[in-house]
C-alpha cells in the first residue's frame, strides 16, 4: 500500500510531501537513500520504513542522534524497531519531523511507481493560491533574548522542546503553513476553530512539560486571529498582510497588559 510521508525541518519553511509504493523505504542523509534528509543531525543511513501485508514499522540503524516516535502525547526513543500506526509521527535526529500515513492506492494514477509524487515545498493543495482566509496563530517565546544572553544552551534547549511539543499537534490538525521566527513561529489552519483548539492543546502540553521541571520552564505568548493571508510566491515561503501583522503584535505585548496569566 502506498505510504505518504510529510517532512518538516524545524529550521525551514513549510513541509515537503512524498508518496512511496514499496515495501522498504530507506531514510537518511546519504544520497543512496530513497528519502534523502539533508540535515547534519541525521545519520547517513538513519532508519528504514518496512511494510508487510498487515502492518508497517520503522527501524533505527544505530543512528547517532536516535529516532523518536510520538505516542500518547510523549516522545519515545526507538530501540531498534517500533510498529507504526496510520498516521504516525517521528523525529529523526533533532530537526527532522516526519508524518507517515498509509493511503488508498486505488485513486493513484501510477500505483506501481516507487515515488508516486514529486517532492514539493507547497504546503497547500496543488495549484498556486495567492491568497486565502484562514486561522492564524503566532507563538512567541518570552524573554528569549535575555535567556540566550545568560545561558545560550538553555535557550536552544527550550526551542527544541517547544518544537517537539508543538509539531505533532500542528501536523494532526490540518496545518497549512508553518514558518519559524527565531523566537517562535507562525502557523495557519483552514478553520479558526481549529486554530483555537490547537492553541488550547499546545498551552496545556507546555504547562504539563513545565510542571515536571526543577527550573523555570517555557514562557510563551500566543495570539490568534482570523483573516486573509497573502503568499509571497508560488513556493509559499512566507505570508504577509494586515491580518498577519495583527497576529504578530503579540511580540510587543508586556506582562502587565494581559488580563490573566496561566501558570
Secondary structure, DSSP 4 states (H G I P E B T S, - for coil): --EEEEEEETTSBS-EEEEE-SSEEEEESSTTSSEE---TTS-TT-EEEEE-SS-EEEEE-S-SS-EEEEETTEEEE-SSEEEE-SSEEEEETTTEEEEEEE--GGG-S-TT-SEEE------SSSS---EEEEEEEEEEETTHHHHHHH-HHHHHHHHHHHHHHHHHHHHTTTEEEEEE-SSEEEEEESSHHHHHHHHHHHHHHHHHHHHT-SS----EEEEEEEEEEEESSTT---EESHHHHHHHGGGG--GGG-S----
